[in-house]
């Protein structure tokens, strides 16, 4: 599993303002800049996990 981060606006029903940020430090920096652009918004960082393997890549059932 790969962990990514996104910055969301809690006031706008969880609207995603920045997505697929690979490092937490980068997410904090982006959050800092977005807070300057949206000073009254309730922004926060959220982490999520994804699989590094895309759908369709894996074992071929026809070979077994």
Helices and strands as residue ranges (DSSP letters): E 2-9, G 10-12, E 15-21, H 24-37, E 43-50, G 61-63
